[in-house]
Amino acid sequence: MSLDSDRGDLVKIVRAHTIPWPQVNEKSIAGAWGVDSIPRVFILTPEGEVFWTGHPARIDEALREVVQKHPSQLPEPVDQTLRDEALALLTQANESLDGGDFAAVLKHAAQVNVEALPDRKVRMAVALLMRKVQVQASDKQEWQAALAADPKSAVAIKKLAEALLAPPPTAAPNAADAADSAAASNPRLVAAKLARAEKAHELEDYYAAWKCYDWLKRLAGDSEAGKAAAARLAEYDADEAISRTIRVQQAEADANATLCLARNYQQAGNLDLAKENYQKLLDEYPDAELACAEARKALQEME
């Protein structure tokens, strides 16, 4: 996070020192997070709670503690060769689709190993291909003929699409359970979360309330607070207006978060990741009109 009043100064420093991570230069965000001096480090739990904040020179003990309480939930990295092969095949499939060679699309896409899907870039490439097939080919007789002529590849692509919809596997399946148990056994954390949820509900800030209630239901479902949260969520589900508000705000929040990340990558000079996130925004949040308009403009400028 930068406290510079001039964004241009931030860009110069980032480029001069080749800083690869995203930078935030928004006074409102700094104020909301209580950042009045830098450097400042925040450690967040898997539930999104602030575990510790302070100067990085004093972070060692906090890191040891947070790692003990919240073991890694990250999946094992995909083998580089498997990843590269998958991306190459998907590139060939996209080129074939653009050229109208549907048989080649099937041939290349069917060879993508589903074990490469935990890689984020592979998942995005598969999702993009599936969407392009739906838009450019699915209603054409030539596509249906290609599927009929190569049923083996058709089955393989169906399995690839099904695997795409499944959540990526984690390397430590019990890590999330351990984090859940730790959170649920902390009565102060649970009580504070319920109080925030109730306050947001009273203010009709249903999205903020929903996030807290959902956390309580998932992590402290057996507690009185968890049961109260589940009841409130059931009320929300039954109210179409509230449900729609929550869905819209969730999509907007996700879109804006992706846009912010893309902006910061662009400002840092990491154009590949900037393009990747701008494209992700267009693919996954097409209804976020303002964010998508900015993403399209940025992609055009980087061409």
C-alpha positions in Angstrom: 0.0 0.0 0.0 1.3 3.4 -1.0 0.6 6.7 0.9 1.9 8.8 -1.9 -0.4 11.7 -2.9 0.8 11.5 -6.5 0.1 8.1 -8.1 2.9 8.9 -10.6 5.5 8.8 -7.8 4.3 5.3 -6.9 4.6 4.1 -10.5 8.2 5.5 -10.8 9.3 3.7 -7.6 7.6 0.4 -8.6 9.3 0.4 -12.0 12.7 1.6 -10.7 12.8 -1.2 -8.1 11.0 -3.8 -10.3 8.4 -4.5 -7.5 6.3 -7.4 -8.8 3.4 -7.4 -6.3 0.2 -5.3 -6.6 0.2 -1.8 -5.1 -2.8 0.0 -3.7 -2.9 3.8 -3.7 -6.3 4.7 -2.3 -6.7 6.9 0.8 -10.1 5.4 1.6 -8.6 1.9 1.7 -5.6 3.1 3.8 -8.0 4.7 6.3 -10.3 1.7 6.5 -7.4 -0.5 7.3 -5.8 2.0 9.8 -2.6 2.4 7.8 -1.1 5.6 8.8 2.6 4.6 8.4 4.5 2.2 6.2 5.8 -0.4 5.9 2.8 -2.2 7.4 2.1 -5.9 7.2 -1.3 -7.7 7.7 -1.6 -11.4 8.3 -5.1 -12.7 7.5 -6.6 -16.1 8.5 -8.3 -18.3 5.9 -11.6 -16.9 7.1 -10.4 -13.3 6.2 -9.9 -12.2 9.8 -6.9 -10.0 10.6 -4.7 -12.2 12.7 -1.9 -9.7 13.2 -0.7 -6.3 11.9 2.5 -4.4 12.5 5.9 -3.6 11.2 7.5 -6.4 9.2 10.6 -6.3 11.4 8.4 -7.8 14.1 6.6 -10.4 12.0 8.5 -13.6 12.7 6.7 -14.7 15.9 3.3 -13.9 14.4 4.2 -16.0 11.3 5.2 -19.0 13.4 1.9 -18.7 15.4 -0.4 -18.3 12.4 1.2 -21.2 10.5 0.7 -23.5 13.5 -2.9 -22.5 13.9 -3.8 -22.4 10.2 -1.9 -25.1 8.2 -1.4 -24.7 4.5 -4.5 -25.3 2.3 -2.8 -24.7 -1.0 -2.9 -27.4 -3.6 0.4 -29.0 -4.8 1.7 -27.1 -7.8 1.0 -28.7 -11.1 3.9 -30.3 -12.9 5.4 -27.7 -15.2 5.6 -30.0 -18.2 1.9 -31.0 -17.7 0.9 -27.4 -17.4 2.9 -26.3 -20.5 1.4 -29.2 -22.6 -2.1 -28.3 -21.5 -1.7 -24.6 -22.4 -0.1 -25.5 -25.7 -3.1 -27.8 -26.6 -5.6 -25.2 -25.5 -3.9 -22.6 -27.7 -4.1 -24.9 -30.6 -7.7 -25.7 -29.9 -8.5 -21.9 -29.8 -6.7 -21.3 -33.0 -8.6 -24.2 -34.7 -11.9 -22.9 -33.4 -11.2 -19.4 -34.8 -10.4 -21.1 -38.1 -13.6 -23.1 -38.1 -11.8 -26.5 -37.9 -14.1 -28.1 -35.3 -12.5 -31.6 -35.7 -9.1 -30.1 -34.7 -10.7 -28.4 -31.7 -12.0 -31.7 -30.5 -8.6 -33.4 -31.2 -6.6 -30.9 -29.2 -9.0 -30.2 -26.3 -9.5 -34.0 -25.7 -5.8 -34.4 -25.1 -5.7 -31.9 -22.2 -5.0 -33.8 -19.0 -7.5 -33.0 -16.3 -4.7 -33.2 -13.7 -3.5 -29.8 -15.0 -6.7 -28.1 -14.0 -5.6 -27.1 -10.5 -3.3 -24.6 -12.3 -5.2 -21.3 -12.4 -4.0 -20.4 -15.9 -5.0 -23.7 -17.3 -8.4 -23.4 -15.7 -8.9 -20.0 -17.2 -7.8 -21.2 -20.6 -10.2 -24.2 -20.4 -13.1 -21.9 -19.3 -12.3 -19.5 -22.2 -12.3 -22.3 -24.7 -15.6 -23.7 -23.4 -17.2 -20.3 -23.6 -16.0 -19.7 -27.1 -17.3 -23.1 -28.2 -20.7 -22.2 -26.7 -20.8 -18.9 -28.5 -19.1 -19.8 -31.8 -19.9 -23.4 -32.4 -22.5 -25.2 -30.3 -25.4 -24.3 -32.5 -23.7 -25.1 -35.8 -24.3 -28.3 -37.7 -20.6 -28.6 -38.4 -19.9 -28.8 -34.6 -22.6 -31.4 -34.0 -21.2 -33.4 -37.0 -17.7 -33.2 -35.5 -18.9 -34.5 -32.2 -20.7 -37.4 -33.9 -17.7 -38.3 -35.9 -15.3 -38.4 -32.9 -17.3 -39.6 -29.9 -14.2 -40.5 -27.9 -13.0 -36.9 -28.0 -16.5 -35.7 -27.3 -16.6 -37.7 -24.1 -13.1 -36.5 -23.1 -14.2 -32.8 -23.6 -17.4 -33.5 -21.5 -15.2 -34.8 -18.7 -12.9 -31.8 -19.0 -15.9 -29.5 -18.6 -17.2 -31.4 -15.6 -13.8 -31.3 -14.0 -13.6 -27.5 -14.6 -16.8 -27.0 -12.6 -15.5 -29.0 -9.6 -13.4 -27.1 -7.0 -9.6 -27.6 -7.3 -8.3 -30.3 -5.0 -6.3 -29.2 -2.0 -3.0 -30.7 -0.9 -4.1 -31.0 2.7 -7.8 -31.9 3.0 -7.8 -31.7 6.8 -6.3 -28.2 6.9 -9.6 -26.5 6.3 -11.2 -28.7 9.0 -8.5 -27.7 11.5 -9.0 -24.0 10.7 -12.8 -24.5 11.1 -12.5 -26.2 14.4 -10.1 -23.5 15.8 -12.5 -20.7 14.7 -15.6 -22.5 16.1 -13.9 -23.0 19.5 -13.2 -19.3 19.9 -16.4 -17.9 21.6 -15.1 -14.3 21.4 -14.6 -14.5 17.7 -18.0 -16.2 17.2 -19.8 -13.6 19.3 -18.1 -10.7 17.6 -19.0 -12.0 14.2 -22.6 -12.5 15.2 -22.7 -8.9 16.6 -21.4 -7.5 13.3 -23.9 -9.6 11.4 -26.9 -8.3 13.5 -25.7 -4.7 13.2 -25.4 -4.9 9.4 -28.9 -6.6 9.3 -30.4 -3.7 11.3 -28.8 -1.2 8.9 -30.2 -3.2 5.9 -26.7 -3.9 4.7 -27.7 -7.4 3.7 -24.6 -8.2 1.8 -22.3 -7.5 4.8 -24.7 -9.3 7.1 -24.8 -12.3 4.7 -21.0 -12.6 4.7 -20.9 -12.8 8.5 -23.9 -15.1 8.8 -22.5 -17.4 6.1 -19.1 -17.6 8.0 -20.9 -18.5 11.2 -23.0 -21.2 9.6 -20.0 -22.8 8.0 -17.5 -22.5 10.8 -19.7 -22.5 13.9 -22.8 -24.3 12.8 -23.3 -26.3 16.0 -23.2 -23.2 18.2 -26.2 -21.0 19.1 -24.7 -18.3 17.0 -24.3 -20.7 14.1 -27.9 -21.8 14.4 -29.1 -18.2 14.6 -27.1 -17.5 11.4 -28.6 -20.4 9.6 -32.1 -19.2 10.4 -31.3 -15.7 9.2 -29.8 -17.1 6.0 -33.0 -19.1 5.4 -34.9 -15.8 5.7 -32.6 -14.2 3.1 -33.0 -17.2 0.7 -36.8 -16.9 1.0 -36.7 -13.1 0.2 -36.1 -12.7 -3.5 -35.3 -9.0 -3.2 -32.7 -9.6 -0.5 -31.2 -12.6 -2.4 -30.9 -10.6 -5.6 -29.2 -7.7 -3.7 -26.7 -10.1 -2.2 -26.0 -11.8 -5.6 -25.5 -8.5 -7.3 -23.2 -7.1 -4.6 -21.2 -10.3 -4.5 -20.6 -10.1 -8.2 -19.7 -6.4 -8.1 -17.3 -7.0 -5.2 -15.6 -9.9 -7.0 -15.4 -7.8 -10.2 -14.0 -4.8 -8.5 -11.4 -6.9 -6.6 -10.3 -8.4 -9.9 -10.2 -4.9 -11.6 -8.1 -3.5 -8.7 -5.6 -6.4 -9.0 -5.3 -6.0 -12.7 -4.7 -2.2 -12.3 -2.0 -2.8 -9.8 -0.3 -5.4 -12.0 -0.4 -3.0 -14.9 1.0 -0.1 -12.8 3.8 -2.5 -11.6 4.7 -3.2 -15.2 3.6 -6.9 -15.0 1.5 -6.8 -18.2 1.0 -10.5 -18.5 -0.7 -10.8 -15.2 -2.6 -7.5 -15.8 -4.0 -8.9 -19.1 -4.8 -12.2 -17.4 -6.9 -10.5 -14.7 -8.6 -8.0 -17.1 -9.6 -11.0 -19.3 -10.8 -12.9 -16.2 -13.0 -9.9 -15.3 -14.6 -9.9 -18.8 -15.1 -13.6 -18.8 -16.5 -14.1 -15.3 -18.3 -10.8 -14.6 -19.8 -9.7 -17.9 -22.7 -7.8 -16.1 -20.3 -5.5 -14.3 -20.5 -2.9 -17.0 -18.2 -0.2 -15.6 -15.5 -2.6 -14.6 -15.7 -4.4 -18.0 -15.5 -1.2 -19.9 -12.3 -0.2 -18.1 -10.9 -3.7 -18.6 -11.6 -3.6 -22.4 -10.0 -0.2 -22.7 -6.9 -1.3 -20.7 -6.5 -4.4 -22.9 -6.7 -2.3 -26.1 -4.1 0.0 -24.7 -1.7 -2.9 -24.0 -2.0 -4.4 -27.4 
